[in-house]
Amino acid sequence: MTMVSDDTLQILEMLKKVATKTLEKKRRLGQYAVIWRDGKAIAVGEDAPQESDTGHSYN
């Protein structure tokens, strides 16, 4: 098993908090976000671009 230092765990927790806070802020502002899900980048949110908008598939 790989041992992870306390500093590394603290950094990971802070990154998770920042990401959560940023995604919540974008949601409240009505902005979409691009996230990684099932090995693909997808756009989520009410104003997320669709494939017909850009020629790229985000969903």
C-alpha positions as CSV (number, residue, x, y, z in Angstrom):
1,M,0.0,0.0,0.0
2,T,1.2,3.5,-0.8
3,M,1.5,5.8,2.2
4,V,0.3,9.4,1.6
5,S,1.7,12.2,3.7
6,D,-0.5,14.4,5.9
7,D,0.6,17.4,3.7
8,T,-0.6,15.6,0.6
9,L,-4.0,14.8,2.2
10,Q,-4.4,18.4,3.3
11,I,-3.7,19.6,-0.2
12,L,-6.1,17.2,-1.7
13,E,-8.9,18.3,0.7
14,M,-8.3,21.9,-0.1
15,L,-8.4,21.2,-3.9
16,K,-11.7,19.4,-3.4
17,K,-13.1,22.3,-1.5
18,V,-12.0,24.8,-4.1
19,A,-13.5,22.7,-6.9
20,T,-16.8,22.3,-5.1
21,K,-17.0,26.0,-4.3
22,T,-16.2,27.0,-7.9
23,L,-18.7,24.6,-9.4
24,E,-21.4,25.9,-7.0
25,K,-20.6,29.5,-8.0
26,K,-20.8,28.7,-11.7
27,R,-24.2,26.9,-11.1
28,R,-25.6,30.0,-9.2
29,L,-24.4,32.3,-12.0
30,G,-26.0,30.1,-14.6
31,Q,-22.7,29.2,-16.2
32,Y,-21.9,25.7,-17.5
33,A,-18.9,23.8,-16.4
34,V,-16.8,21.2,-18.2
35,I,-16.2,18.1,-16.1
36,W,-14.6,14.7,-16.6
37,R,-17.1,11.8,-16.5
38,D,-16.6,8.2,-17.6
39,G,-13.4,9.0,-19.4
40,K,-14.8,11.9,-21.4
41,A,-15.1,15.7,-21.0
42,I,-18.7,16.8,-20.8
43,A,-20.4,20.2,-20.4
44,V,-23.0,20.4,-17.7
45,G,-25.4,23.2,-16.9
46,E,-28.4,24.9,-18.4
47,D,-26.4,26.8,-21.0
48,A,-24.0,24.0,-21.9
49,P,-23.2,23.9,-25.6
50,Q,-24.7,21.0,-27.5
51,E,-23.1,19.1,-30.4
52,S,-25.0,21.1,-33.0
53,D,-23.7,24.4,-31.5
54,T,-20.0,23.7,-32.0
55,G,-19.6,20.6,-34.0
56,H,-18.1,18.9,-30.9
57,S,-19.8,16.5,-28.6
58,Y,-19.7,17.5,-24.9
59,N,-22.5,15.1,-23.7
